[in-house]
Amino acid sequence: MRMIEKREAQRYRVFKGGTITFESSGIPCTVRNMSAGGAAIDLDTPVTLPQSFTLSIARDDFVRNCRTVWRSDKRVGLAFVQ
């Protein structure tokens, strides 16, 4: 059975270190893929994330406000919030 593709933009595989930031705490993550509208990240340990937070990729000077769209164990799907 094929999954229905819901993404509006092409998603590209990446492997970059990032940081999730909220309430003055930073949690390291690995960005696994990205599109113009969102990303999928892996966390080292399952963490409860707030409604909204910031994803940063220091080496790319990339910072976006995000919200969680889906979650599977340590992988989290994010949507970028305008």
C-alpha positions, 0 to 999 in steps of 0.5 A: 500500500502506498502512502499518500503524499501530503507535502506541497514542496519537494523534500530533500535528504540532508544530514545536518546537526541542528538545535531545537530551542524553546524556553531558553533550553537547546536540544541537539537534533539531526535534520534528516530531510527538508523542504521549503515548508518543513523538515524531519528531525531525529532526537537523541532521546524522546523529548516532549516538545511545546506547541511551537519552537525554533529550529536552528542549523548553525552552519547554514545560518538557518533559523525557523519557527516550527510546530510539530506535525507528526511524531514517531519515536525519536523522529519528528516531522516539523512544519515551518511557521511564517 
